[in-house]
Amino acid sequence: MAEIQAFRGLRYDMGRVGSLSDVIAPPYDVIDATLQQQLYDRSPYNVIRLELNQETPADTEHDNRYTRAAQTLRDWQDQGTLVQDSARSLYVYHQEFEVEGRKYTRKGFMARVRVVKFGEGVYPHEETLSGPKADRLKLLRATNTNLSQIFGLFPDEAGEVQARLDAAVGRSLPLQATDHLGVVSKMWPISDSGAISAVVGLMSSKPIFIADGHHRYETALNYLNERTAAGQVKGPDDPANYVLMMCVSMHDDGLVILPTHRLVSGVGDLTAEHLQKHLSPAFEVEVIGKGPEAAKEAWENIESDGSQTMLGFGTVGDDTWVTARLSKPELMDGLAAEHSKDWRGLAVAVLHRLVLDKLLADEGHGPAKCQYVHLLKETTDAVAAKQCQLVALVPPATMGHVESIAGNLEKMPPKSTYFYPKLLSGLVFHTLKGN
């Protein structure tokens, strides 16, 4: 099972940087060039200068975004902008946010987690790409610091871990930051040895499933292997054996998995009538109506159904919305025989393997190209603007799917989950040079 430890976090000195809101940033992989510049402009100490330093045309092998990040990190430590905590701590982390008019609070804690091969207490659920891993490894080599945390999930139906953390926090005031989306993050360092021992003990029997940060976890493993091969890892307690992780219970009331709807192009100018004909060999199709209200009704039907067997579609050519219930699930057995029954039953798998790659492709439509959005309004806006030819409303995979599929060391289809909100970078860092 997973091994966690308290650690001496490296954190901003608020007396030097002013507001924590000015120095935090979302994860590197959701930052575009516009947001990157906004973060640069917000504060000379914003973590963007470490996490995603700007490239320049004059970059060389010895002067580039990674070397500049490393130099900035050293400068901030030398100046006292970043200070390492004197006591080993766990860092309780709450996020308060709103989705579709409903308010949530997601609770968890940051710790360092021993880096192990997948399947030895830590389980992935998504495929990774070589490009992001190469990028993150260059940054980790340069800084020798975990600048952002991986998002991990653990089973705790009784809520024992969070109860211990809540008791340790008590009524103490948190450090607080608000990000560019209005999400409020609160953090409390916990150095009480009794509370830490209790949490470590409870976590010792639990697996961890990676929700977000697969590239960074594999990068941590590659970094450890490199350092070990070079004889630079001084035993099992060397900090290179660990990676910074936010741990959240799978049963936390604030754990929200947003749907990832598809805006599909490359399938021709479909009408609802044509779509129904293409889907009829495998689905029972019901026409809901036209316009945004029909889209809302279609999505409400999918949500109330609560299964993975119903999809929704909006045909842009006639602005018509339908629901489609899978009536012949056995078709997936032949289309995805290499995968488990649980995988074949995912709505996102059915959409791609059966609808886009088979039923529409057999009629001469495709190959389909997808853009991804998470809110219903984004889909109706796309239809109004004719950004695509077909919209697919897809129910999200659940934590049960993550646990059963990832626990079997099987990767889920791309864009199966979107855990909202993203975790902030800049709250605490984990140095790998001695802790």
KOLLO-179975 format. One record per residue: x, y, z of N, C-alpha, C in turn. Coordinates in steps of 0.02 Angstrom, whole numbers. Example, Ala and Ser with C-alpha at 12.3 -4.5 7.8 and 13.67 -1.06 7.14 Angstrom:
2
NODE    n_px    n_py    n_pz   ca_px   ca_py   ca_pz    c_px    c_py    c_pz
NODE     660    -284     390     615    -225     390     660    -165     390
NODE     642    -112     354     684     -53     357     645       2     394
REM end
This chain:
435
NODE    n_px    n_py    n_pz   ca_px   ca_py   ca_pz    c_px    c_py    c_pz
NODE      42     -60       0       0       0       0      44      63       0
NODE      13     120      -8      51     183     -14      82     203      53
NODE     142     231      49     177     256     109     180     332     105
NODE     152     366     155     155     439     157     197     462     216
NODE     224     522     209     263     552     263     249     627     266
NODE     255     655     326     259     727     334     326     751     308
NODE     332     815     291     394     841     265     400     915     282
NODE     460     941     275     472    1012     288     462    1051     223
NODE     402    1078     216     384    1112     155     421    1178     145
NODE     431    1195      83     461    1259      64     402    1304      44
NODE     396    1362      79     336    1404      68     354    1478      62
NODE     308    1514      32     317    1587      26     315    1621      94
NODE     358    1670     104     354    1715     161     303    1769     144
NODE     245    1768     177     192    1815     160     213    1888     171
NODE     259    1898     217     283    1966     230     320    1996     171
NODE     347    1951     129     385    1975      70     342    1978       7
NODE     296    1932      -1     259    1928     -64     190    1961     -60
NODE     166    1976       0     101    2008       7      44    1958       7
NODE       7    1954     -47     -52    1910     -50     -35    1843     -82
NODE     -58    1790     -50     -48    1723     -78     -83    1716    -146
NODE    -139    1751    -154    -176    1748    -217    -134    1773    -275
NODE     -86    1817    -262     -46    1846    -315      11    1800    -339
NODE      26    1748    -300      85    1708    -316      68    1636    -335
NODE       4    1618    -332     -16    1549    -350     -33    1545    -424
NODE     -40    1483    -449     -57    1472    -519     -89    1403    -525
NODE    -129    1393    -577    -155    1325    -590     -99    1281    -617
NODE    -111    1216    -626     -59    1172    -654     -37    1194    -723
NODE      24    1176    -740      55    1197    -803      15    1178    -864
NODE     -20    1121    -862     -52    1095    -922    -119    1128    -938
NODE    -141    1175    -896    -203    1212    -912    -189    1287    -921
NODE    -125    1304    -927    -105    1374    -934     -88    1389   -1007
NODE    -128    1433   -1038    -112    1454   -1106     -68    1517   -1103
NODE     -48    1542   -1162      -2    1598   -1164     -31    1661   -1132
NODE     -96    1671   -1140    -128    1731   -1112    -127    1728   -1036
NODE    -146    1671   -1008    -146    1665    -935     -74    1667    -908
NODE     -28    1637    -944      42    1639    -923      66    1711    -914
NODE      50    1754    -962      70    1824    -957      34    1860    -901
NODE     -29    1844    -891     -67    1874    -836     -35    1856    -769
NODE     -13    1795    -762      19    1773    -699      86    1808    -691
NODE     123    1815    -745     187    1852    -742     175    1923    -717
NODE     123    1954    -743     109    2024    -726      81    2032    -656
NODE      53    1979    -628      20    1985    -563      69    1998    -507
NODE     127    1965    -510     177    1974    -457     245    1950    -482
NODE     299    1984    -462     366    1961    -481     384    1895    -447
NODE     342    1874    -399     355    1812    -363     305    1757    -381
NODE     265    1767    -434     216    1716    -451     251    1651    -470
NODE     223    1596    -448     252    1530    -459     258    1512    -533
NODE     225    1548    -577     231    1536    -648     303    1538    -670
NODE     345    1579    -637     416    1585    -655     455    1521    -638
NODE     426    1479    -598     456    1414    -584     421    1359    -624
NODE     356    1358    -621     316    1304    -649     314    1304    -725
NODE     310    1364    -756     305    1369    -829     338    1434    -851
NODE     405    1435    -844     443    1494    -863     436    1508    -938
NODE     434    1571    -956     425    1588   -1026     487    1570   -1067
NODE     475    1548   -1128     529    1536   -1175     547    1601   -1211
NODE     609    1605   -1235     630    1663   -1275     666    1638   -1337
NODE     667    1678   -1391     702    1658   -1452     777    1646   -1441
NODE     804    1676   -1388     876    1670   -1375     894    1610   -1332
NODE     846    1568   -1315     859    1511   -1272     913    1466   -1301
NODE     956    1441   -1256    1009    1395   -1275    1008    1335   -1229
NODE    1054    1290   -1240    1059    1231   -1197    1073    1251   -1125
NODE    1109    1306   -1116    1129    1326   -1048    1090    1385   -1020
NODE    1047    1414   -1060    1005    1469   -1037     936    1460   -1069
NODE     890    1432   -1029     824    1416   -1056     772    1419   -1000
NODE     711    1401   -1015     657    1407    -966     672    1365    -903
NODE     707    1309    -910     721    1266    -853     778    1294    -810
NODE     831    1317    -841     886    1346    -802     864    1411    -768
NODE     821    1450    -802     797    1512    -770     751    1496    -711
NODE     711    1444    -717     669    1424    -660     712    1404    -601
NODE     765    1366    -614     809    1344    -561     845    1403    -528
NODE     867    1450    -568     901    1508    -540     853    1551    -499
NODE     792    1558    -524     741    1596    -486     727    1563    -419
NODE     722    1497    -420     709    1461    -358     766    1472    -308
NODE     828    1469    -331     885    1482    -287     885    1553    -261
NODE     870    1601    -305     869    1671    -284     816    1683    -231
NODE     757    1655    -241     703    1666    -192     720    1635    -125
NODE     755    1579    -125     776    1550     -61     830    1592     -29
NODE     877    1615     -68     931    1657     -41     904    1723     -13
NODE     852    1750     -45     824    1814     -23     774    1807      35
NODE     755    1745      50     705    1734     101     634    1739      76
NODE     624    1743      11     557    1743     -17     524    1675      -6
NODE     564    1623     -12     542    1555       4     581    1531      65
NODE     545    1503     114     575    1481     176     551    1411     192
NODE     598    1368     213     580    1300     229     554    1296     300
NODE     498    1260     309     470    1251     377     519    1215     421
NODE     519    1233     485     565    1202     532     543    1133     555
NODE     477    1120     551     450    1056     574     419    1017     516
NODE     426     952     518     393     910     469     317     916     478
NODE     282     925     424     211     940     428     172     904     374
NODE     108     895     387      59     881     335      23     947     322
NODE      -1     957     261     -30    1021     242    -103    1010     222
NODE    -148    1025     268    -220    1017     255    -240    1068     202
NODE    -279    1046     153    -295    1089      95    -369    1081      78
NODE    -406    1136      83    -477    1137      65    -486    1183       4
NODE    -533    1165     -39    -551    1208     -96    -627    1219     -95
NODE    -647    1282     -95    -717    1300     -96    -734    1326    -166
NODE    -786    1298    -197    -801    1314    -267    -874    1302    -282
NODE    -894    1323    -341    -964    1316    -363    -966    1287    -432
NODE   -1013    1240    -443   -1024    1210    -509   -1099    1210    -522
NODE   -1118    1240    -579   -1188    1242    -599   -1234    1264    -542
NODE   -1212    1315    -505   -1253    1345    -453   -1250    1310    -385
NODE   -1213    1256    -380   -1208    1220    -316   -1139    1229    -286
NODE   -1135    1241    -221   -1072    1253    -187   -1044    1189    -156
NODE    -978    1182    -160    -943    1123    -134    -881    1145     -94
NODE    -859    1100     -50    -793    1106     -19    -759    1038     -24
NODE    -702    1037     -59    -663     976     -64    -607     978     -13
NODE    -599     925      25    -550     924      79    -498     869      68
NODE    -437     884      88    -384     834      84    -322     860     119
NODE    -265     829     105    -202     850     136    -145     835      89
NODE     -93     875      95     -32     864      56      21     831      99
NODE      53     782      70     107     745     103     156     725      49
NODE     211     695      69     253     664      18     240     589      20
NODE     236     560     -40     217     490     -48     275     454     -82
NODE     292     395     -54     347     357     -83     331     339    -156
NODE     381     350    -199     373     334    -270     384     260    -281
NODE     334     227    -309     338     155    -323     314     143    -394
NODE     327      83    -418     301      65    -483     225      60    -479
NODE     191      75    -535     119      69    -536      98      -3    -518
NODE      47      -7    -476      23     -72    -454      50     -93    -387
NODE      98     -55    -359     127     -71    -294     102     -23    -240
NODE      38      -8    -244       7      38    -195     -16     103    -227
NODE       9     119    -287     -12     178    -324     -36     154    -393
NODE     -95     180    -414    -126     156    -475    -144     215    -521
NODE    -127     210    -586    -146     262    -633    -214     246    -663
NODE    -245     296    -695    -306     280    -732    -306     310    -802
NODE    -252     347    -820    -248     377    -886    -182     360    -921
NODE    -184     361    -987    -123     354   -1026     -82     419   -1021
NODE     -17     415   -1032      26     474   -1032      59     483   -1099
NODE      86     543   -1110     119     561   -1173     192     575   -1160
NODE     234     561   -1208     307     569   -1198     327     643   -1192
NODE     295     687   -1230     314     758   -1230     309     791   -1162
NODE     251     788   -1129     245     818   -1062     293     787   -1011
NODE     306     722   -1017     352     690    -969     423     715    -980
NODE     443     724   -1042     510     751   -1056     517     822   -1029
NODE     466     862   -1039     465     931   -1014     471     933    -938
NODE     430     894    -904     430     895    -830     495     866    -802
NODE     526     818    -837     588     790    -813     645     841    -818
NODE     646     881    -871     696     933    -877     689     984    -820
NODE     628    1001    -803     616    1049    -749     636    1019    -682
NODE     620     955    -671     637     923    -608     712     915    -600
NODE     747     898    -654     820     894    -651     851     961    -633
NODE     823    1015    -661     851    1082    -650     838    1107    -580
NODE     778    1095    -554     759    1125    -489     766    1077    -430
NODE     765    1012    -443     767     962    -390     712     976    -337
NODE     654     995    -362     599    1015    -318     532     996    -351
NODE     487     968    -311     418     960    -334     383    1027    -326
NODE     369    1059    -382     339    1126    -383     263    1125    -381
NODE     234    1068    -396     161    1060    -393     145     989    -371
NODE      87     981    -343      69     917    -314      28     874    -361
NODE      38     810    -357      -4     761    -391     -68     754    -352
NODE    -123     739    -386    -189     731    -355    -202     657    -347
NODE    -203     632    -284    -215     562    -271    -280     551    -232
NODE    -311     494    -244    -374     476    -211    -365     411    -173
NODE    -396     407    -114    -390     346     -74    -458     328     -45
NODE    -470     263     -34    -534     242      -5    -537     257      70
NODE    -591     286      92    -600     301     163    -674     316     176
NODE    -715     265     167    -788     275     171    -810     302     239
NODE    -774     283     291    -793     306     358    -768     376     373
NODE    -725     403     330    -700     471     340    -653     479     399
NODE    -617     426     416    -573     428     475    -514     476     466
NODE    -485     476     407    -427     519     396    -446     593     402
NODE    -499     612     368    -519     683     370    -541     704     440
NODE    -571     657     478    -591     673     547    -530     690     589
NODE    -475     653     580    -413     668     616    -386     736     596
NODE    -389     751     531    -363     815     507    -406     873     532
NODE    -472     864     531    -516     917     554    -503     933     628
NODE    -491     880     667    -478     890     738    -412     927     748
NODE    -362     912     706    -297     944     713    -300    1017     693
NODE    -340    1033     643    -347    1102     620    -384    1144     672
NODE    -437    1115     701    -476    1151     751    -504    1217     722
NODE    -494    1270     760    -519    1336     738    -462    1382     715
NODE    -405    1353     700    -349    1395     679    -363    1426     610
NODE    -337    1485     598    -349    1520     536    -303    1493     481
NODE    -329    1485     420    -289    1458     365    -253    1513     327
NODE    -203    1492     288    -179    1533     233    -231    1527     177
NODE    -243    1582     142    -299    1581      94    -281    1615      29
NODE    -305    1586     -26    -293    1615     -92    -354    1603    -136
NODE    -367    1650    -181    -421    1644    -229    -391    1645    -299
NODE    -408    1595    -340    -377    1591    -407    -418    1629    -459
NODE    -397    1624    -522    -427    1663    -576    -498    1640    -593
NODE    -518    1581    -568    -586    1556    -579    -632    1569    -519
NODE    -604    1601    -467    -644    1614    -408    -644    1558    -356
NODE    -605    1506    -367    -600    1451    -319    -558    1475    -260
NODE    -583    1464    -200    -548    1484    -139    -511    1424    -110
NODE    -446    1431    -102    -405    1378     -72    -383    1399      -3
NODE    -387    1352      44    -366    1364     113    -318    1310     134
NODE    -264    1329     169    -213    1281     189    -192    1292     261
NODE    -184    1236     297    -161    1236     366    -102    1187     372
NODE     -42    1210     390      12    1163     407      -3    1129     474
NODE       6    1063     476      -6    1025     538      58     991     557
NODE      87    1011     613     151     981     635     144     940     699
NODE      83     934     725      72     895     786      89     821     773
NODE     135     795     811     160     727     797     106     674     806
NODE      61     685     854       8     637     866     -40     633     807
NODE     -59     691     781    -105     693     723     -71     663     662
NODE      -7     679     652      29     653     594      34     577     598
NODE      51     551     657      58     478     666      -8     443     652
NODE     -63     473     675    -129     443     665    -146     440     590
NODE    -133     494     554    -149     496     482    -104     447     444
NODE     -39     448     460       7     402     427     -14     330     439
NODE     -34     314     500     -56     247     516    -118     226     478
NODE    -166     271     474    -228     256     437    -215     247     363
NODE    -168     286     336    -154     283     264    -113     222     245
NODE     -80     191     292     -32     138     277     -64      76     244
NODE    -130      68     253    -164      10     224    -203      27     162
NODE    -196      89     138    -239     112      83    -200     120      18
NODE    -230     100     -38    -200     116    -103    -215     188    -121
NODE    -178     215    -168    -191     281    -195    -200     276    -270
NODE    -253     307    -295    -268     309    -366    -255     380    -391
NODE    -216     387    -443    -199     454    -468    -259     482    -506
NODE    -282     540    -483    -337     574    -518    -309     621    -571
NODE    -256     657    -554    -226     706    -599    -151     709    -583
NODE    -111     717    -636     -39     720    -625      -2     657    -644
NODE     -30     618    -690       3     556    -711      73     569    -740
NODE      79     622    -780     144     637    -809     195     654    -756
NODE     174     692    -705     220     711    -652     239     651    -609
NODE     193     604    -599     211     544    -560     262     502    -598
NODE     250     490    -661     298     451    -700     365     487    -705
NODE     363     553    -707     424     593    -707     462     582    -641
NODE     427     581    -585     459     570    -521     492     501    -519
NODE     460     452    -549     489     384    -552     551     384    -597
NODE     548     418    -653     606     422    -698     664     459    -665
NODE     649     512    -629     699     550    -592     733     507    -539
NODE     693     469    -502     721     424    -451     766     372    -483
NODE     744     343    -538     785     292    -572     851     321    -597
NODE     848     381    -624     910     414    -646     958     426    -589
NODE     932     453    -534     974     469    -476    1003     405    -445
NODE     961     353    -444     985     289    -416    1041     260    -459
NODE    1032     262    -525    1084     236    -571    1149     275    -564
NODE    1143     340    -547    1203     382    -540    1233     379    -470
NODE    1204     337    -427    1230     330    -359    1217     390    -315
NODE    1165     429    -330    1152     491    -294    1095     485    -243
NODE    1066     426    -235    1012     416    -187    1041     383    -125
NODE    1038     421     -70    1070     398      -8    1020     359      35
NODE    1003     300      12     960     256      52     886     269      42
NODE     844     228      76     772     231      66     739     295      92
NODE     774     332     135     745     394     161     765     456     121
NODE     805     447      69     824     504      28     761     535      -1
NODE     755     602      -1     694     634     -25     678     620     -98
NODE     727     598    -137     713     581    -207     666     521    -213
NODE     658     484    -157     613     427    -157     540     447    -151
NODE     526     512    -144     459     535    -130     436     588    -180
NODE     371     598    -183     342     649    -226     285     683    -188
NODE     277     748    -202     224     787    -169     156     767    -197
NODE     109     754    -151      42     732    -173     -12     760    -127
NODE     -66     780    -157    -127     797    -122    -170     734    -119
NODE    -190     716     -59    -228     654     -48    -300     672     -27
NODE    -348     646     -64    -419     660     -52    -457     594     -49
NODE    -502     589      -2    -543     529       2    -589     522     -58
NODE    -595     462     -83    -642     448    -138    -714     464    -117
NODE    -726     465     -52    -794     475     -27    -805     547      -2
NODE    -759     592     -17    -766     661       5    -826     693     -30
NODE    -866     730       8    -926     762     -20    -910     813     -74
NODE    -850     840     -73    -831     891    -121    -794     864    -182
NODE    -791     798    -189    -756     769    -246    -803     770    -307
NODE    -789     813    -354    -832     823    -412    -795     801    -475
NODE    -827     756    -513    -802     737    -578    -848     767    -630
NODE    -824     815    -668    -865     846    -719    -867     803    -782
NODE    -922     806    -818    -925     772    -883    -878     806    -932
NODE    -855     768    -981    -816     797   -1035    -854     784   -1100
NODE    -890     835   -1122    -930     830   -1182    -885     840   -1244
NODE    -907     813   -1299    -868     816   -1361    -901     863   -1411
NODE    -862     907   -1440    -882     946   -1498    -849     913   -1558
NODE    -889     880   -1600    -863     835   -1651    -866     868   -1720
NODE    -810     866   -1755    -806     889   -1824    -781     832   -1868
NODE    -789     840   -1933    -766     789   -1980    -816     735   -1994
NODE    -879     744   -1972    -930     692   -1981    -985     713   -2029
NODE    -975     769   -2065   -1024     791   -2113   -1081     830   -2080
NODE   -1125     857   -2122   -1180     898   -2096   -1239     853   -2078
NODE   -1234     822   -2020   -1286     776   -1997   -1348     813   -1975
NODE   -1406     784   -1989   -1468     805   -1958   -1489     752   -1907
NODE   -1537     768   -1865   -1560     719   -1815   -1587     657   -1849
NODE   -1620     666   -1906   -1649     609   -1942   -1593     563   -1968
NODE   -1541     593   -1996   -1485     552   -2020   -1451     517   -1962
NODE   -1440     554   -1908   -1406     525   -1850   -1445     466   -1822
NODE   -1511     474   -1817   -1552     420   -1791   -1546     357   -1834
NODE   -1542     366   -1900   -1534     309   -1945   -1467     274   -1932
NODE   -1414     313   -1922   -1348     284   -1911   -1344     248   -1844
NODE   -1378     274   -1793   -1374     246   -1726   -1422     187   -1716
NODE   -1473     181   -1757   -1527     132   -1744   -1505      59   -1738
NODE   -1449      38   -1770   -1429     -32   -1760   -1407     -48   -1689
NODE   -1391       3   -1648   -1365     -11   -1582   -1399      29   -1526
NODE   -1440      78   -1544   -1468     123   -1493   -1543     133   -1503
NODE   -1576     147   -1447   -1645     171   -1449   -1641     247   -1443
NODE   -1663     281   -1494   -1655     354   -1499   -1721     389   -1485
NODE   -1718     441   -1445   -1777     482   -1431   -1761     555   -1449
NODE   -1801     585   -1492   -1792     655   -1510   -1821     698   -1454
NODE   -1780     743   -1428   -1803     787   -1373   -1831     852   -1399
NODE   -1797     884   -1447   -1822     947   -1474   -1764     990   -1498
NODE   -1779    1054   -1508   -1730    1100   -1535   -1710    1153   -1484
NODE   -1648    1178   -1491   -1626    1235   -1451   -1598    1217   -1383
NODE   -1575    1268   -1346   -1542    1258   -1281   -1586    1223   -1230
NODE   -1651    1235   -1231   -1695    1202   -1182   -1697    1127   -1194
NODE   -1695    1107   -1257   -1694    1036   -1273   -1628    1005   -1252
NODE   -1573    1043   -1260   -1508    1018   -1236   -1510    1007   -1161
NODE   -1539    1055   -1125   -1545    1049   -1053   -1586     988   -1033
NODE   -1641     977   -1068   -1683     919   -1053   -1647     854   -1067
NODE   -1610     852   -1123   -1573     792   -1139   -1522     776   -1085
NODE   -1486     828   -1063   -1436     816   -1011   -1468     797    -945
NODE   -1525     827    -927   -1560     808    -866   -1582     735    -869
NODE   -1604     712    -928   -1623     642    -935   -1563     596    -924
NODE   -1505     616    -950   -1445     575    -941   -1425     574    -868
NODE   -1427     632    -834   -1409     635    -764   -1457     594    -721
NODE   -1521     599    -734   -1569     562    -693   -1565     487    -706
NODE   -1546     469    -767   -1537     398    -782   -1480     368    -741
NODE   -1425     406    -736   -1370     387    -692   -1328     328    -715
NODE   -1339     305    -777   -1301     248    -802   -1249     271    -852
NODE   -1213     224    -880   -1165     238    -932   -1192     217   -1001
NODE   -1257     200   -1004   -1285     174   -1066   -1322     227   -1107
NODE   -1328     288   -1081   -1364     341   -1117   -1318     398   -1136
NODE   -1320     416   -1199   -1283     473   -1225   -1333     524   -1252
NODE   -1309     586   -1258   -1350     637   -1289   -1314     665   -1350
NODE   -1352     686   -1401   -1321     713   -1461   -1359     775   -1484
NODE   -1321     824   -1506   -1349     883   -1537   -1323     889   -1608
NODE   -1368     888   -1657   -1347     895   -1727   -1350     970   -1745
NODE   -1292     996   -1762   -1286    1068   -1772   -1325    1091   -1834
NODE   -1330    1047   -1885   -1364    1066   -1946   -1436    1087   -1936
NODE   -1471    1055   -1889   -1541    1072   -1877   -1554    1089   -1804
NODE   -1499    1099   -1764   -1506    1118   -1693   -1556    1075   -1656
NODE   -1549    1009   -1666   -1595     962   -1634   -1556     917   -1586
NODE   -1589     902   -1530   -1556     862   -1478   -1594     797   -1468
NODE   -1555     743   -1460   -1584     676   -1450   -1547     642   -1393
NODE   -1579     592   -1363   -1544     547   -1318   -1542     478   -1353
NODE   -1490     441   -1337   -1481     375   -1368   -1460     325   -1314
NODE   -1503     275   -1303   -1487     224   -1254   -1461     162   -1289
NODE   -1403     138   -1266   -1372      78   -1296   -1417      18   -1285
NODE   -1437     -13   -1339   -1482     -72   -1335   -1445    -137   -1350
NODE   -1386    -132   -1379   -1348    -193   -1395   -1276    -185   -1369
NODE   -1268    -189   -1303   -1200    -182   -1274   -1152    -235   -1297
NODE   -1179    -292   -1321   -1135    -346   -1343   -1092    -325   -1402
NODE   -1112    -272   -1438   -1072    -249   -1494   -1003    -225   -1472
NODE    -999    -200   -1410    -935    -177   -1384    -886    -234   -1372
NODE    -912    -295   -1363    -869    -352   -1350    -821    -364   -1408
NODE    -846    -357   -1469    -803    -367   -1527    -761    -306   -1544
NODE    -786    -247   -1527    -750    -185   -1545    -694    -170   -1496
NODE    -699    -196   -1435    -647    -182   -1384    -633    -245   -1344
NODE    -621    -298   -1380    -610    -363   -1347    -549    -363   -1302
NODE    -501    -318   -1316    -439    -316   -1277    -449    -284   -1208
NODE    -508    -256   -1197    -521    -222   -1134    -571    -260   -1091
NODE    -574    -241   -1027    -618    -274    -980    -691    -254    -992
NODE    -736    -290    -961    -808    -276    -966    -822    -207    -938
NODE    -790    -189    -883    -800    -122    -853    -780     -68    -902
NODE    -723     -76    -935    -699     -27    -984    -748     -22   -1042
NODE    -771     -79   -1067    -816     -80   -1125    -883     -48   -1108
NODE    -900     -45   -1044    -963     -17   -1023    -962      58   -1012
NODE    -903      89   -1015    -899     161   -1006    -932     198   -1064
NODE    -970     251   -1048   -1003     290   -1099    -954     319   -1149
NODE    -896     342   -1124    -847     372   -1169    -818     320   -1216
NODE    -811     258   -1193    -786     204   -1236    -838     188   -1289
NODE    -901     185   -1269    -956     172   -1317    -958     227   -1370
NODE    -952     289   -1348    -954     345   -1396    -900     338   -1449
NODE    -839     327   -1427    -783     327   -1475    -779     262   -1515
NODE    -782     206   -1481    -773     143   -1517    -833     125   -1561
NODE    -893     135   -1533    -953     113   -1569    -983     167   -1613
NODE    -991     227   -1587   -1025     280   -1625    -979     312   -1676
NODE    -924     341   -1652    -881     380   -1697    -838     336   -1742
NODE    -810     283   -1714    -763     241   -1753    -798     187   -1793
NODE    -862     171   -1778    -896     117   -1812    -958     140   -1849
NODE   -1010     161   -1812   -1074     175   -1844   -1070     234   -1892
NODE   -1039     289   -1872   -1034     346   -1916    -981     335   -1970
NODE    -926     302   -1952    -873     289   -2001    -898     242   -2056
NODE    -939     193   -2038    -966     146   -2088   -1010     181   -2139
NODE   -1037     239   -2121   -1080     276   -2166   -1040     330   -2204
NODE    -974     326   -2199    -932     373   -2236    -918     437   -2199
NODE    -937     442   -2135    -923     502   -2096    -860     491   -2055
NODE    -817     540   -2054    -757     534   -2014    -694     539   -2058
NODE    -634     536   -2027    -625     524   -1955    -646     584   -1913
NODE    -675     569   -1856    -701     621   -1812    -644     655   -1775
NODE    -651     720   -1767    -605     759   -1727    -644     792   -1670
NODE    -617     789   -1611    -654     812   -1552    -619     870   -1516
NODE    -659     917   -1495    -639     966   -1445    -678     949   -1382
NODE    -652     972   -1325    -680     950   -1261    -703    1009   -1219
NODE    -764    1004   -1193    -792    1054   -1148    -826    1018   -1090
NODE    -841    1056   -1037    -867    1024    -976    -936    1049    -954
NODE    -956    1107    -976   -1020    1136    -955   -1070    1133   -1011
NODE   -1134    1124    -994   -1186    1119   -1045   -1189    1183   -1087
NODE   -1181    1241   -1056   -1184    1304   -1093   -1130    1307   -1147
NODE   -1073    1276   -1133   -1020    1275   -1184   -1042    1236   -1245
NODE   -1083    1185   -1236   -1106    1146   -1293   -1158    1184   -1333
NODE   -1204    1218   -1299   -1256    1256   -1335   -1226    1317   -1369
NODE   -1176    1347   -1338   -1141    1403   -1370   -1106    1379   -1434
NODE   -1077    1320   -1431   -1042    1292   -1490   -1091    1278   -1546
NODE   -1151    1255   -1529   -1202    1243   -1581   -1223    1309   -1612
NODE   -1235    1359   -1570   -1256    1425   -1596   -1204    1455   -1642
NODE   -1141    1445   -1624   -1086    1473   -1664   -1065    1427   -1721
NODE   -1097    1369   -1726   -1080    1319   -1777   -1005    1302   -1776
NODE    -979    1290   -1715    -909    1273   -1707    -893    1201   -1726
NODE    -945    1160   -1731    -935    1089   -1744    -995    1064   -1784
NODE    -997    1000   -1797   -1054     971   -1833   -1099     928   -1789
NODE   -1071     904   -1734   -1108     861   -1689   -1083     873   -1618
NODE   -1129     876   -1571   -1111     879   -1500   -1130     813   -1468
NODE   -1085     785   -1428   -1100     724   -1390   -1098     740   -1316
NODE   -1154     729   -1282   -1159     738   -1210   -1142     671   -1177
NODE   -1092     671   -1134   -1064     608   -1108   -1066     608   -1032
NODE   -1099     560   -1000   -1097     557    -927   -1026     542    -904
NODE   -1004     572    -849    -935     560    -826    -928     491    -795
NODE    -868     463    -800    -853     403    -762    -856     419    -688
NODE    -871     370    -647    -877     380    -576    -814     356    -540
NODE    -811     371    -474    -754     346    -435    -754     270    -434
NODE    -813     239    -438    -815     166    -441    -781     140    -503
NODE    -790     174    -559    -756     154    -621    -680     163    -614
NODE    -660     219    -586    -588     231    -577    -557     175    -535
NODE    -590     158    -481    -563     108    -435    -561      39    -467
NODE    -615      19    -502    -618     -48    -530    -572     -56    -590
NODE    -570      -5    -633    -529     -11    -694    -455       2    -679
NODE    -440      56    -643    -370      70    -626    -343      17    -579
NODE    -384      -8    -534    -362     -60    -488    -342    -124    -523
NODE    -367    -132    -584    -349    -190    -625    -290    -174    -671
NODE    -257    -116    -658    -200     -92    -697    -218     -82    -771
NODE    -280     -59    -782    -304     -44    -849    -314      31    -853
NODE    -294      61    -909    -302     133    -919    -371     148    -949
NODE    -402     200    -925    -467     220    -951    -458     258   -1017
NODE    -511     263   -1057    -505     302   -1119    -487     374   -1105
NODE    -455     408   -1152    -438     479   -1142    -500     521   -1126
NODE    -490     571   -1083    -543     618   -1065    -604     583   -1034
NODE    -591     531    -994    -645     498    -959    -666     536    -896
NODE    -618     571    -866    -631     606    -803    -604     677    -807
NODE    -637     722    -771    -610     789    -762    -627     810    -691
NODE    -576     804    -648    -585     822    -578    -580     897    -570
NODE    -634     928    -547    -636    1000    -540    -644    1018    -466
NODE    -609    1071    -444    -561    1113    -481    -491    1084    -481
NODE    -448    1115    -521    -378    1096    -521    -345    1119    -455
NODE    -292    1085    -436    -254    1104    -376    -207    1162    -392
NODE    -198    1206    -344    -154    1263    -355     -80    1244    -346
NODE     -38    1273    -387      34    1271    -377      55    1333    -338
NODE     103    1325    -293     128    1383    -256     111    1383    -183
NODE      70    1336    -161      52    1334     -89     109    1307     -47
NODE     140    1254     -72     197    1224     -37     237    1184     -88
NODE     304    1184     -79     349    1146    -123     384    1092     -82
NODE     404    1039    -117     441     984     -85     510     980    -117
NODE     561     999     -79     629     997    -105     658     927    -101
NODE     694     907    -152     723     840    -156     798     841    -139
NODE     821     896    -111     893     902     -96     908     894     -21
NODE     859     871      16     869     862      88     808     886     124
NODE     777     843     163     714     861     195     706     823     260
REM end
